[in-house]
Amino acid sequence: MATKLEPGEKAAKAAAQNLNVKGLVNKDRMVRNFLDMVQINSLSRKEGRLARFVMEQLSSLGMAAAVDDSASRTNSDTGNVIAYLPASPAASGKPSFLLSAHMDTVAPGEGIRPIVESDRITSDGSTILGGDCKSGIAVILEVLTAIVENNLPHGDIEVCLTVCEEIGLLGSKYIEASKIKSKFGLVLDSPNAHALVIQAPAGDNVEATIFGLEAHAGVCPEKGISAIQIAAHAIGQMRLGRVDRETTANIGSIQGGMAVNIVPSKVVIKGEARSLSLAKLDAQTKHMRTCLEKAARKFKGDVAFNIQRGYMPVNLSPASQLAKWVRQSAQDLKEPLVFAASGGASDANNFSLHGMQCANLGTGVRDIHTLREWLHLKDFLFSAQLTLNLLSKL
Ligand SMILES: [Zn+2]
């Protein structure tokens, strides 16, 4: 049923529909803000200075901004930054919407010296750029600034800038669910601004400690049980790498043994499994566990497990309300947009857990987690235009 609009509201809505949103995004301001932020060190658990910088900006827009109490659980020097922009008077009935990006970066990410070229920004090659995910924060700040300075009609906007995303999505994992009420949201934390990631896997962390028995390797090897042999046999039996279209698995680290002349009594292996399908994820994790148990039995050793579900999947349909809105926004701007599936998790995985339709939109950053990381300026700008158009026309 269509809502009946008051004359003032009607005019505001009509104005919003005809607005050239593209022209409201200020590229120079966005770039300046981005450059300021990448020069503030913010490795995981050390996001405090950046949090204060963004809170000042959010407050200057008239938003209520504060940090939550997640620091005691993430061990960061700050909580997640949470801020609200209440709906404009002419926009009652618009849905509340969450915008999110993470504040932490990977290493080497201290003392970043950005270099601006005509179409891109790079680091000087000795560090990452930090565009993952400060480009997302810059997009969010620009969208909010454009909304406020142009008086655009908008529903409630919630902003959540998280800590410790890079070390296991910890900020969004420990956020108080009651602090976020939006049923729709965008995480701005992927490369291509013309792609909306609507599917991302759930993941399990698999750690196994294998116990053998020590013995002198030359004098009496038959008295020993080699934990390394058990591990090798188990891993040799495992389906790893790309298991199927939706599922991947990896053993990422193996540690154990004392010396070449001692039969090794203990090995710790760490791995993971990911899948878009929870049933397939359960099956893959169980398979890895069974391989280890069988190998331990075969060689008369033992194995103990620490298996944890790291995050739940993002699994939105192209027909979902959020996907339709974002596609419409791209169409309004006469730009292409594809729906994508990613093998990587993001804070969107944790927000989805709370029943939110949440997808991951690109911000123009490329070659992340490498010294070659760079920001594609045209894509960066489009990310802000698309998001601003979306929020002003919901
Ligand atoms: Zn990221």
Residues whose N, C-alpha, C, O or C-beta is under 5 A from the ligand:
A	BS01	ZN	D132 C133 D189
